[in-house]
């Protein structure tokens, strides 16, 4: 009966408690009450940063009730009156909520938020303890058959619970006022006294970089969720606290041991710009629309919250996709998928305006969230940049790591760091002989290169050569693949494509990383090459470095669909030039591309194949067309893509069909050479 909830799968200060069903077996109900009460009393040894008195009193009273439940279970409960069973059901419901509340009060990472919600939390304690008192008042103790001592204890609990005040602890009130004063100082552009801040953090048990980092992660998750509900009041406070805690992490705990908790993804990030993470995977199975708030049901399937809630409200208690009966109607937010969908939209230029909720999320990273948060980030940016310029080697490395975290997925933070002058000193760290320093510096630059101002500053300070040096000779694979990702973002500016291509080592280094790098290194390099090759003059060094046979081998041998798609995207770019098309044909890649078009389940992969084939026809003419026309199975794949593909891919598929049909119609005539020339001209004009 007692459900298990992952604390990360339930919103804080939310209580998904369920009232037991009316026909519940009394023995099952009492056993569940015993388990629940023991679970609550186990919090006696937990650390309560706030609500210490209210928590202690609630645990004490429920500890007494656990003795009451234990005594009843030892007796014959088959003849319990219905009124008693109903009371026990209500108690079970209240104790579930109490357990969730105690879990929130002891949750690591949520301490500063629980402090600022002290009055609300105290009210919750009061509501629950009074609900328990009400149930105990009407519980027919005389008809249950318990000892006099236990009966007196239960009556005492009912009396005490009925009179309980459950107020905010004076120490909590004082600490909360201290935080509000600090936030007000930030808002008025005054840097608070670090001693005052440390006292508040010490009271909350936030005594290390890692503890501070956990607070930030929690606040960021709450901001993400509240933005979906458009709760402006809480969003403002959450954003303010997040800025404050970032300031504390970077300034007050700079000398503590860093636990690189969650940004190793910078070295492992897959730049799926080319393969475009099939958007079909992000559609709700019910509405077939992009999921703005994905949630997971008890069967493990994921749906958009609005769609599945509508399904459930209609009385459907089965999983729409699997047909299985739902064990519970609780919906668990799928935060990881939600972040992937958001990043997909940002990176691929999907018109997010269609999805209003996502638009709010993205705009929240452009704006600071609150004036206090803005000033806290500005103070922090200036601090870390000073450390980058004048600090010890350890301080420089830690400051680079702090920038790496600050700039992650937050446009406003990047703007502040770039404005404070973070990029030039980061560039000076790239030649470091310490692999950690080098990785932190290049990862920080990667984040800042996503901002338009960051790209300009990196180029204007000669950073391109330093980044390519890391790409070529980085101290560890992570450094090289982060450098490749940075080059990709820099190449999004057209003038930079030419500058990158003019550095002799750039293209060969990327190709070498494709040849010898990890899966992530290959993907980042493919993305970077895709950007560089948009400048036609960069095709020559890539072709001379043997890129076509290398990509053909990847397509043939890779077991990762996204690498195959990315490789085809680069080939499609190369095929636009005559030399690129010629290299593809000479590498015997034409049969491979045809086979991939016919067998790949990926629509993006098929579309790149069609682009390559059309470019080959345009550049090489009948030499390619005769191969395509003689492949009897190819026409079916093209027909399918012409109807199911994107508008551009459908257009190209139809052009190929017409070229092949035209070849069959004229192959026996003496006008073959003229047809070849005219068909290629027609292809150019049509595209």
BELJO-V941627 format. One record per helix or strand of 2 or more residues. SS is the DSSP state (H for helix, E for strand). FROM is the first residue (numbers start at 1). LEN is the number of residues. If there is no record, write none. Layout:
SS	FROM	LEN
SS	FROM	LEN
//
This chain:
H	7	3
H	26	20
H	52	22
H	82	24
H	111	6
H	118	21
H	141	3
H	148	16
H	170	18
H	194	11
H	209	21
H	232	21
H	265	4
H	279	4
E	294	3
E	302	3
H	305	9
E	332	2
H	335	14
H	352	3
H	356	11
H	371	20
H	393	14
H	411	9
H	422	8
H	435	14
H	452	9
H	463	11
H	477	14
H	494	8
H	504	13
H	519	14
H	536	9
H	547	11
H	561	15
H	578	9
H	590	10
H	603	18
H	622	8
H	634	11
H	647	20
H	672	15
//
